Amino acid sequence: MTFTLTAAGEKVTSSVLRADGTAGPSFRLAVTAGGCSGLSADTGVAPAPPPGQQGVERNRLKLLLNAESQLMLGGITIDLTDTAAQTGLIFPEADALLQRDRKGCPLEKGCPLEEESCR
C-alpha cells in the first residue's frame, strides 16, 4: 500500500498522539468515499490494532487502517487543511483517483468499465 503523509499531515497526527498521553498509541484512520476531496476521514487514537486493522508506519508514526481504508488510500496523499471553511485531514488527489475504473481509465473518457464505481 502506497500513500504519502505530508509534513502538515504528519504534524497533526503527531499532535493528536501526544495529546492522548498514553505510551505507544497508534493513530486510527478510517476513510470512506465522500467529503469535499472525494474521501472522508474518521480518526482516533488506539493503543493497539483492533481486529481487522493493520498497523502501518510512516515517518515513525503508527497508523491503523482497516481493509477498506488500505484500498482507498492507494496512491493518495494525506494532507492537512486549516482554513475558515475547513480544518482537518484532506486527500487532494482522491477525487481524481476515485473517478477511474479498475483498469485506471478515467470514467469521463468512456473507456470500458468492469463495474460502476464512484458514481
N, C-alpha and C positions, 0 to 999 in steps of 0.2 A: 504494500500500500504506500503510495507516494502522495504526500501533501506537504505544503510549506506553511510554517508558522512564522509570520513576520515578527520583527523586533517589538512592534506595538502589541501584537497578539501575545507574544511571549511575556511581555511586561504585565499585562492584565492577568494572565494566567498565574504568573508567579505571585502577584499581589493577593489574589484570591487564596492561594495555598498558604501564604504567610499569615494571612488574617485568620485562617482556620485554627492555627496554633498547635495542631497535633503533629506528632512525629511521622514523617514519611507519607503524607497524604498524596493522593492522585487526583487530578482534575478530570471529572467526568464530563464528557461531551457527547450529546446525542443530537444528531441533525435529522431534519425531516424536510421534505420538499415544501417550499412556500417562503414567505417573507420577501422583503424588498430586493434582496440579492439572489433569490432563487432557492436559498436554503434558510431554515430557521434553526436556532440552536437552543437546546436545553442544557444548562450547565449545573455543576455542583462539585462537591468535594467528597471523596470516599477514601476510607483507609486501605482498602484492597479491592481488586476487581471482583464485582459480583458475578454470579453465574451468567454466562453469555457475553461477557465483555472482555476485551483483550487489552492488556496494557501495552502502550507504545511509548517509547521515549523520544523526545525531540529536545535537543539542547539542554539536556539534564532534567527536563520536566517529564513527569509521568502523566500520560493522558490515558483515560479509559474510554474505549469506544465499543459500542455494540456492533453487531454484524452489519446492520443496515447503514450505520454511520461510516463504517470502514469502506463500504462500496461507494457511498455518495461522496466521500472525501477524496477519491482517486483523482489526482491531478489538480486539486483545489488549493488555493491559498487561503489561510485563515488570518484575518487582519482585525484591527480594532477601529471603530469609528467613534468619535466623541464630538458630536455637533448638537446644536439646539434641537434638531429634528430627531436625532437618533444617537444612542450610545450603546455600544456593545460589540460583540464579535460579528464580523461580516465575512462574506465569501465572494470577493469581487468578480471572479470569472465563472461562478457557479451557474448563473442563468444561461450563459452561452454553452457551457458544457452539458447542461441538462437538456438543451434543445437539440441534441444529437441522438441518432438512433444507435442501436447496439453495434453497428459497423463503424460508427464515428462520423456518419454523413450528417450534415446539417439538415434538420427537418424541413426548413423552408426551401431547400433546393430540390425537393421532390425525389430523392433517391429512394430505392425500395426499402420499406420498413419491415423488420422482422416482427415487431409489435409496437403498438402505440405506447409512448411514454412521454411524460412531461406535458401533456395537453389536458 
